[in-house]
Amino acid sequence: MAGPNEKAAAGGGGGERRKYPIHMEDYELYEEIGQGVSAIVYRALCKPLDEIVAVKVVDFERTNSDLNNIVREAQTMILIDHPNVVKAHCSFAKDQTLWVVMPYMAGGSCLHIMKSVHPTGFEEPIIATILREVLKGLEYLHHHGSIHRDVKAGNILVDSRGGIKLGDFGVSACLFDSGDRQRARNTFVGTPCWMAPEVMEQLHGYDFRADIWSFGITALELAHGHAPFSKYPPMKVLLMTLQNAPPGLDYERDKKFTRNFKQMVAMCLVKDPSKRPSAKKLLKQPFFKQARSTDFIARKLLEGLPGLGVRYQALKEKDQHLMAQKKMSDGKKEEISQDEYKRGISSWTFDMDDLRSQASLNVKTVPYAKIQIYLSMTWTVYRIKHQKGHTC
Ligand SMILES: Nc1ncnc2c1ncn2[C@@H]1O[C@H](COP(=O)(O)OP(=O)(O)OP(=O)(O)O)[C@@H](O)[C@H]1O
């Protein structure tokens, strides 16, 4: 991936052949199809080109990222050229917002599809096909010196023909950058359940192998319908990732999955990053021999699926309903989690019904989780380091 150039800086990257306009008046926003920490994504019409696109509207006031970084991420997306990574057609700023125009991925994210119709996860050939495509995207990014830093089912998008692309460069980092960006690799970025231990620890920084850990967690997420530890409050996720043995597919409990799948996941989820394979090496694993075509994905995942907007709205309503049912706010729960941690890990107790309902909620507890963990980071790492001798 080249560095940002003037063409991209002007917002006129414009896809391979078509020139996408850089004025908001040229886009008609339709229904909401996704929401992130600081952005809302819409299906939209690019009027001059008469083409359906996705427009991500990033609200500068809602993001805690540096403005230059956000703009640079959008520019990076414009320069991307790989079938398994979402490219931005163009981007432009308007008032307090940045508009990023992308190809419309009609299937939505794997997380959305899973929540709508496969709540307990996908079958193995589907997982192998999705993961092979994701790995090809990661291989490309890593080869060009980039780390994605937020690999998870919610950021794996499916197009109308079953094509799989890695999206969301909200937190990606360039390996060969210096200054601010270099410092960014020593900061705490990502989503707790998918985050590699070395990213949490913040001791020696991290490299592309952090994506391989997240990739392994994503494999478990696609297999079970949720990421390991997703039921727990952020502080506990942090502790479990740092102190417990890495999660994996259980040889007994996960009988329906092959040995090859279990081995592939185990290779990714090694705590020592230097022992994790590269994306290129992983692609050679026998597990991927069962991966099929994009037609297979279209047939298996997209046939009979309601439109993305309809599904998104239904999930949002379900989440809101579950949120309303929750007995405690996330803030209160996290407070208790920290208090209990101070008293000793073994004294933690959980309301399983509540945790189950939390687990099926959409990932929108993440902004809170990110902030909360960031603030608690120094204290927690200190505690863990000083507890190790007693608890491990
Ligand atoms: N090109 C696209 N086509 C269809 N849906 C999309 C597209 N881009 C994003 N989405 C949907 O919007 C959701 C949010 O987008 P995105 O992840 O880019 O926002 P974000 O603010 O960076 O999120 P976060 O930081 O929470 O991961 C995605 O999970 C996906 O469901």
The ligand as a Gaussian input file, in Angstrom:
#p B3LYP/6-31G(d) Opt

LIG

0 1
 N      -19.538000      -1.045000       2.957000
 C      -20.465000      -1.505000       3.788000
 N      -21.575000      -2.132000       3.312000
 C      -22.519000      -2.615000       4.158000
 N      -22.463000      -2.509000       5.515000
 C      -21.394000      -1.886000       6.046000
 C      -20.348000      -1.354000       5.226000
 N      -19.409000      -0.804000       6.032000
 C      -19.840000      -0.980000       7.292000
 N      -21.036000      -1.631000       7.318000
 C      -21.813000      -1.985000       8.520000
 O      -21.691000      -0.933000       9.474000
 C      -21.130000      -1.427000      10.709000
 C      -20.256000      -0.356000      11.338000
 O      -19.238000       0.038000      10.437000
 P      -17.746000       0.246000      10.887000
 O      -17.309000      -1.001000      11.595000
 O      -16.960000       0.666000       9.724000
 O      -17.871000       1.449000      11.929000
 P      -16.868000       1.807000      13.098000
 O      -17.332000       3.062000      13.789000
 O      -15.493000       1.860000      12.551000
 O      -17.085000       0.524000      14.027000
 P      -16.265000      -0.150000      15.207000
 O      -15.102000       0.710000      15.529000
 O      -17.276000      -0.296000      16.291000
 O      -15.878000      -1.517000      14.663000
 C      -20.376000      -2.705000      10.310000
 O      -20.280000      -3.611000      11.377000
 C      -21.254000      -3.248000       9.176000
 O      -22.294000      -4.014000       9.705000

